[in-house]
Amino acid sequence: MGRGDLTDLEWARLEPHLPKNTGRGGRWKSHRVIIDGIFFRQRTGIPWRDL
């Protein structure tokens, strides 16, 4: 886990509110990676294309 990423406790509180990856259209194996990437972008200010 990198600096600024969600802790296990924070993730446990957030995960029930996210959509489930079931059936067609589930394109991410882990929502946690996506959310940590969004937080990284917000912290650093890098352009989306560089993420």
PyMOL CGO cylinders between C-alpha atoms (Angstrom):
from pymol import cmd
from pymol.cgo import CYLINDER

trace = [
    CYLINDER, 0.00, 0.00, 0.00, 1.40, 3.37, -1.01, 0.3, 1, 1, 1, 1, 1, 1,
    CYLINDER, 1.40, 3.37, -1.01, 1.32, 6.57, 0.92, 0.3, 1, 1, 1, 1, 1, 1,
    CYLINDER, 1.32, 6.57, 0.92, -2.14, 8.10, 0.64, 0.3, 1, 1, 1, 1, 1, 1,
    CYLINDER, -2.14, 8.10, 0.64, -3.86, 4.87, -0.44, 0.3, 1, 1, 1, 1, 1, 1,
    CYLINDER, -3.86, 4.87, -0.44, -6.95, 3.68, 1.38, 0.3, 1, 1, 1, 1, 1, 1,
    CYLINDER, -6.95, 3.68, 1.38, -6.32, 1.70, 4.53, 0.3, 1, 1, 1, 1, 1, 1,
    CYLINDER, -6.32, 1.70, 4.53, -8.03, -1.66, 5.00, 0.3, 1, 1, 1, 1, 1, 1,
    CYLINDER, -8.03, -1.66, 5.00, -10.44, -0.09, 7.50, 0.3, 1, 1, 1, 1, 1, 1,
    CYLINDER, -10.44, -0.09, 7.50, -11.36, 2.75, 5.11, 0.3, 1, 1, 1, 1, 1, 1,
    CYLINDER, -11.36, 2.75, 5.11, -11.82, 0.27, 2.28, 0.3, 1, 1, 1, 1, 1, 1,
    CYLINDER, -11.82, 0.27, 2.28, -14.07, -1.95, 4.40, 0.3, 1, 1, 1, 1, 1, 1,
    CYLINDER, -14.07, -1.95, 4.40, -16.36, 1.04, 5.03, 0.3, 1, 1, 1, 1, 1, 1,
    CYLINDER, -16.36, 1.04, 5.03, -16.44, 2.10, 1.36, 0.3, 1, 1, 1, 1, 1, 1,
    CYLINDER, -16.44, 2.10, 1.36, -16.67, -1.25, -0.45, 0.3, 1, 1, 1, 1, 1, 1,
    CYLINDER, -16.67, -1.25, -0.45, -20.33, -2.06, 0.36, 0.3, 1, 1, 1, 1, 1, 1,
    CYLINDER, -20.33, -2.06, 0.36, -21.40, 1.16, -1.41, 0.3, 1, 1, 1, 1, 1, 1,
    CYLINDER, -21.40, 1.16, -1.41, -19.72, 0.30, -4.73, 0.3, 1, 1, 1, 1, 1, 1,
    CYLINDER, -19.72, 0.30, -4.73, -21.37, -1.64, -7.56, 0.3, 1, 1, 1, 1, 1, 1,
    CYLINDER, -21.37, -1.64, -7.56, -20.62, -5.36, -7.77, 0.3, 1, 1, 1, 1, 1, 1,
    CYLINDER, -20.62, -5.36, -7.77, -18.63, -6.76, -10.70, 0.3, 1, 1, 1, 1, 1, 1,
    CYLINDER, -18.63, -6.76, -10.70, -21.09, -9.38, -11.84, 0.3, 1, 1, 1, 1, 1, 1,
    CYLINDER, -21.09, -9.38, -11.84, -22.17, -10.47, -15.29, 0.3, 1, 1, 1, 1, 1, 1,
    CYLINDER, -22.17, -10.47, -15.29, -21.49, -8.44, -18.39, 0.3, 1, 1, 1, 1, 1, 1,
    CYLINDER, -21.49, -8.44, -18.39, -19.84, -5.10, -18.21, 0.3, 1, 1, 1, 1, 1, 1,
    CYLINDER, -19.84, -5.10, -18.21, -17.71, -5.78, -15.15, 0.3, 1, 1, 1, 1, 1, 1,
    CYLINDER, -17.71, -5.78, -15.15, -14.45, -4.46, -16.49, 0.3, 1, 1, 1, 1, 1, 1,
    CYLINDER, -14.45, -4.46, -16.49, -12.39, -3.94, -13.33, 0.3, 1, 1, 1, 1, 1, 1,
    CYLINDER, -12.39, -3.94, -13.33, -11.07, -6.73, -11.17, 0.3, 1, 1, 1, 1, 1, 1,
    CYLINDER, -11.07, -6.73, -11.17, -10.69, -4.37, -8.24, 0.3, 1, 1, 1, 1, 1, 1,
    CYLINDER, -10.69, -4.37, -8.24, -12.43, -1.07, -7.58, 0.3, 1, 1, 1, 1, 1, 1,
    CYLINDER, -12.43, -1.07, -7.58, -9.77, -0.37, -4.97, 0.3, 1, 1, 1, 1, 1, 1,
    CYLINDER, -9.77, -0.37, -4.97, -7.07, 0.09, -7.61, 0.3, 1, 1, 1, 1, 1, 1,
    CYLINDER, -7.07, 0.09, -7.61, -9.25, 2.57, -9.52, 0.3, 1, 1, 1, 1, 1, 1,
    CYLINDER, -9.25, 2.57, -9.52, -10.11, 4.59, -6.42, 0.3, 1, 1, 1, 1, 1, 1,
    CYLINDER, -10.11, 4.59, -6.42, -6.48, 4.67, -5.26, 0.3, 1, 1, 1, 1, 1, 1,
    CYLINDER, -6.48, 4.67, -5.26, -5.52, 5.91, -8.75, 0.3, 1, 1, 1, 1, 1, 1,
    CYLINDER, -5.52, 5.91, -8.75, -8.10, 8.70, -8.55, 0.3, 1, 1, 1, 1, 1, 1,
    CYLINDER, -8.10, 8.70, -8.55, -6.78, 9.75, -5.13, 0.3, 1, 1, 1, 1, 1, 1,
    CYLINDER, -6.78, 9.75, -5.13, -3.21, 9.69, -6.49, 0.3, 1, 1, 1, 1, 1, 1,
    CYLINDER, -3.21, 9.69, -6.49, -4.25, 11.96, -9.34, 0.3, 1, 1, 1, 1, 1, 1,
    CYLINDER, -4.25, 11.96, -9.34, -5.92, 14.37, -6.93, 0.3, 1, 1, 1, 1, 1, 1,
    CYLINDER, -5.92, 14.37, -6.93, -2.86, 14.45, -4.63, 0.3, 1, 1, 1, 1, 1, 1,
    CYLINDER, -2.86, 14.45, -4.63, -0.30, 15.01, -7.37, 0.3, 1, 1, 1, 1, 1, 1,
    CYLINDER, -0.30, 15.01, -7.37, -2.27, 17.01, -9.93, 0.3, 1, 1, 1, 1, 1, 1,
    CYLINDER, -2.27, 17.01, -9.93, -1.03, 14.94, -12.87, 0.3, 1, 1, 1, 1, 1, 1,
    CYLINDER, -1.03, 14.94, -12.87, -3.11, 14.96, -16.07, 0.3, 1, 1, 1, 1, 1, 1,
    CYLINDER, -3.11, 14.96, -16.07, -5.55, 12.07, -16.49, 0.3, 1, 1, 1, 1, 1, 1,
    CYLINDER, -5.55, 12.07, -16.49, -3.71, 10.84, -19.59, 0.3, 1, 1, 1, 1, 1, 1,
    CYLINDER, -3.71, 10.84, -19.59, -0.55, 10.29, -17.49, 0.3, 1, 1, 1, 1, 1, 1,
    CYLINDER, -0.55, 10.29, -17.49, -2.40, 8.18, -14.95, 0.3, 1, 1, 1, 1, 1, 1,
]
cmd.load_cgo(trace, "trace")
